[in-house]
Amino acid sequence: MNNRRGLCLVLAAPSGAGKTTLSRALLASDPGLSLSVSVTTRGPRTGEVDGQHYHFINQARFEQMVEQGELLEHATVFGRSYGTPRAPVEAALAAGKDILFDIDWQGFRQVRAALPGDVVGVFILPPSLPDLAARLTARGDSPEAVNSRMAYAEAEMAHAPEFDFQVENGDFDKALEDIRSILTSSRAARIS
């Protein structure tokens, strides 16, 4: 029987810093960790499954969820709304399960305020801004999208000091191991 309350591990990063790849690797290697499935008003990308990657909803339903307090956090990013449903997260924490959040700094602030004492925040940094621009270009983003995301990245990175930890993702394996160590020590600190 698990004798501790679960924890929320928040990974945040500018677009292209490797947050999603690190999240997937962490989830694949840690059966005690599950992903918080967000709601979004954007359409599914190729290969995304409703209920697994996101819950795809319309703007009216999203606004209803916000008004009814059903979301722990919500934000609009690049013209699309995203949010984390409250009920499944609270149930998982009460059952001693750990939840991984792949959200932005604004979401981190909201989740930390909603669940004080249950949140560990990790901000993933690229090795440099030129490296980040190269990653965005390599993944096929248009020059306009790269410029837009780079401007937003600099603003996002200004919030990195608000997080409990900052991990540079210049070496993927080292960044993954750093996050695993943070998770292990955070779990150990919660055992009653």
C-alpha angles and dihedrals in degrees: 000000000000110000098191137071114251122253136223115233109198119198114191130172143147114276109280097024092111101257096137094046091048091047092053093048092048092049092047092053100041118057090184092066126074131185122249105233110222129207118236139181093215121098121257119272121225109294096013116131123209109246093017105061098014140338102246111215138161125256094255092056090045092053090048090053091051093048092048094049093243094136127075089201139357139181143167113236124179090347097308128104122231132179145164119239110235104211101062092046094050091047092050093049092049089052091053095253123143120229128204118214121200097194141126130263092268090055090048091056091050095046092047090051092047095045107030113191093015100080132085113185125206121183114202114214128197115233089249141342093255088053090051091051090050091051092051091049092047092054090057103259114157118250089252091051091047091052092047094047092046092054090048091045093059091052091047093049090057086070096054093100089063089069126086091235139017120206123189113219101207092115109036097204093049092047090050092049091048090054092046089053091050090051093047094050092044091053092048091052090057099054108113 
